[in-house]
Amino acid sequence: MNSVHEQHRPILAVTSGEPAGVGPELCTRLVERKWSAHLVVVGDADLIEERLERAGHSMVVRFWQPGLPPENGVFDVLHCPLVCPVLAGEPDPRNAAYVLKTLDRAIDGCHKGTFAGMVTAPVHKGVICDSGVEFSGHTEYLAAKTKTPQVVMMLVGGGMRVALATTHLPLAEVSHALTAERLTRTLEIVHYDLINYFGVDHPHILVAGFNPHAGEGGHIGREEVNVIIPVLERLRKDGLDVVGPLPADTLFVPHTLAKADAVLAMYHDQGLPVLKHASFGGGVNVTLGLPIIRTSVDHGTALDLVGTGQANPGSLFAAVELAINMVKSQSRPG
């Protein structure tokens, strides 16, 4: 591959995630493919080098800095030193500060234009919380760091795009959180980002109901009557192609999904089990509504697989490929 051409490829940051998990070794497997982007892993260079050697990859680890072009046989790492040594499969809360720093470095690079986007390997929410930092997930952390009032989690895979009206909330709190304002903004974000990042000119979005059978006209709950239906009616008047509320138990069937560009589920476990059944190991988590591009794997740290060679890089590969496509779509004319 011609290095002159490589210099014009977009640069993507890939955060290596929980250091005791599968993230670092999955990042090293990025060398198995040729990418139409310059990938820079954000993490501890010594840890990445050790994982490369363990996997038998003969790559030179380079402490990457902005302005350095890619080179054949070189694995670029934006170095963030670990706080304490890593034991594979045994997370240490003391390294939570390191994990968050890798995210901060990637976010900062995206803000400055150094990176065209960021891809995230899995972190361990519980370990970060055990360190004394409130952390409910990448999605919420990125929203706070970029000062974005509302973002939307969307999973892509298995031929589906499933966005969520609410994310990491206890079920008892979902109904209260499902306000007309939140639902309106969520659908506007999904509509806009399908156009901006996915090249969909006229998004067709299916909207799930909240209750069984979409509330049966108010006989099984009032969320549809009081919130969802009025919001959809207003958005249709504004020109958005939104259909629903549809009963979730029959929404995810092939003939219903055939012409849909995305589905909006009302809560985390309403839509994601279906998508993950269809695509686990190859799905991608996307954060919509941010001022930067961010994709992620659809799985956790897989502590039991660290060092076994059995961790599947498919989701990380798909996340990188989707981020590249989002960059290209954003840059297209019109």
Buried (B, 14 or more C-beta within 10 A) or exposed (E): EEEEEBEEBBBBBBBBBBBBBBBBBBBBBBBEEEBBBBBBBBBBBBBBBBBBEBBEBEBEBBEBEEEBBBEEEBBBBBBBEBBEEBEBBEBBBBBBBBBBBBBBBBBEBBEEEBBBBBBBBBBBBEBBBBBEBEBEBBBBBBBEBBEBEEBBBBBBBBEBBBBBBBBEBEEEEBBEBBEEEBBBBBBBBBBBBBBBBBEBEEBBBBBBBBBEBBBEEEEBBEBBBEBBBBBBEBBEEEEBBBBBBBBBEEBBEEEBBEEBBBBBBBBBEBBBEBBBEBBBBBBBBBBBBBEBBBBBBBBBBBBEBBEEEEBBBBBBBBBBBBBBBBBBBBEEEE
